[in-house]
Each structure stands twice: as C-alpha cells, then as structure tokens.
C-alpha cells in the first residue's frame, strides 16, 4: 500500500459554544491541515495521484474555511467547529472529490496550534 501526504493551512475564527471557559469566546487559529491518502496500485506513470492534484483538491475544501467565522457555515450550525469536527468535514469533502478507484482518504489531521491536533480516520473497507 502507498500512503501520500499533503499539507495546507488556513486562518479562521470560531467559538465553541456550551463548553465554558475561554474557548466559548470568539477567537481564531492559524490551522494546519494534513491529508493522507492511500492506494494499492500506481498508474502507468508510477503515481497513485499527482501531488499537485491532491493539493488542489485539498485547497478547494480549505478555501471554504479560510478567513471565515466557522460557526456561520452550514456544516457547523448544529455542531461546534472543533478541530475534531473540522477534520471530519475535510475528510468527507475529500472523499467526495477523489477518484475512489485510484485513491482513498486515509486520514485528515487538523492542527489547531503547534502542539495540538485532532485526527479523523475511517476504518478501511476490508474488501478493498
């Protein structure tokens, strides 16, 4: 199996409602996003997916979040825009845009700071 990783970043503000403490106040982060995809085979040129293409797809999703107040986005109307929920949001966005015959999302890791991150990963389909 091949694993490929790209990184992107974005800046955004949020509030974590019903958590109490400082995080309930409006604040922002310079988020880092790490995306890992997996592939069983390579194409005729020896690639699972071109890094440029993977970065472009990831950037499309991250652009939806960049310089936004995350609580205003439809995806976060009924849930807090935590690092955990952002990781799942980006994962699902990628899963819907990738050619699943070639590559699948393995994990998405969202760094809220230099020392804290949340990772979302689904259990791979054993039939694949």
N, C-alpha and C positions, 0 to 999 in steps of 0.2 A: 504494500500500500504506500502511496505517496501522500505527503502532507505538505501543503503550501500555505504560507502566511503572508499577509499584507497588513499594514498599519495605516490608519487615518486618524485625523483628530478634528475636533470641533469645539466651539465655545457656546455655552448655553446656560440659562438660569432656570431655577426651579424652586419649588417649596415642597417639603414633604409633610403633607397635611396629616393631622391626627397622630403625629409622632412625638410632639412636645419638643422642648429644647431648641437649640439654635437652628436645627435643620428645618423647623417649621417656618422660619423667616426666609424671605426672599434672599437667595444667594446664587452664585454662579460657579462654574468649574471650567477649566480647560480640559476637556475629556479626551482620552486616547482610546482608540478602538483597534483591537487586534482581531483579525479574522483568519481562521484556519479552515481550509477545505481539504477534502481527501478524494483520492482517485485510485482506482485499482489498476488502470492502464494508462498508457501515454498515447497521444495521437501520432500521426506519421512524422511530425516534426520533432518528436521526443518531448512533448509538453503535455501536462494534464490540462492546464489552462494558462494562457498568456498572463503573466503578472499584470501587464498593462490593463487587460480586460477585467481581471478580478479587482484591481484597484478602482477602475472606472465604475463598476457596479457598486462597490462599497461606497465610493464617494457620492453616488446618486442618493443613497439612503442617508448618509451622514449629512448631506446638504439639506435634507428635510428638517434636520435638527439644529443646524448651525445658526447661531445668533438668534435663537428663539427662546421664548418663555415656554418651557416644555409642558407645563400644566395646561396651557391653552390648546395643545394639539389634541385632535380627536382620540388618539390612542391612549391618552392619559387623562381622559375625562372621568374614568371610573377606577383608575388605579394611580398610585403615586409614581412619578417618573424617577424611580430609584435606579441605581446602577444595574441592579438585577433585572428590572423590567426593561430598561434600555437595551441590555444585552439580548433579551428575548425578542424585542421589537426588531433589532437589527438582524438577528438570526433569521426570523421569519421573512423579513424583506429580502434577504439574500436567497433564501430557499426558494422563494417565488420567482426569482430572476435568473437563477443558474440553470444550465443545461444538466439536468439530473442524470442523464445518460452518461455524462462525462465526469462530473464532479458533484460532490455534496458538501454542504456545510458541516464541518466537524464541530467547531465551537466558535463562539464570539466572546471576547473578553473586553469589558469596558472598565477603563481606569478612571476613577474619579479624582485621584490625586497620585502623586509619585509612589505612595505606599499602600493604596487601597484599590482593589479591583473586584469585579464580580464577573463570573463566567456562566454562560448558558450553553448547554450541550444536550442534545437528544441522544438517546441510546441508538446506535446504528441498527438498521434493519438487518437481522441475521441472514435473511435470504439474499442479500446483496453480496 
